[in-house]
Amino acid sequence: MYQELTGSELTRAMLDRGDTQIWCAVSDNSDEEAMSDQVDNDFTARIMSFDDKGFYCTAGMAWLFAVPIKISPLTQDEAGF
């Protein structure tokens, strides 16, 4: 049976595939907290690697959870002009 990858599992699979610098919402507590923090805080990082100690970002910090997110530029319409 096929199981859909989500959250930190998806980030690990993307790194295993060879992807680099994956934008992620990050947390040291859970995938859910990483995503909920996006409302009030800016806990995002470009994740470059993973080992048994966590996900490592371009700044050299380790995070226990990293959920891949999509970052794209706003359009003029989205900005309200």
Buried (B, 14 or more C-beta within 10 A) or exposed (E): EEEEEEBBEBBBEBBEEEEEEBBBBBBEEBBEBBBBBEEEEEBBBBBBEBEEEBBBBEEEEBBBBBBBBEEEEEEEEEEEE
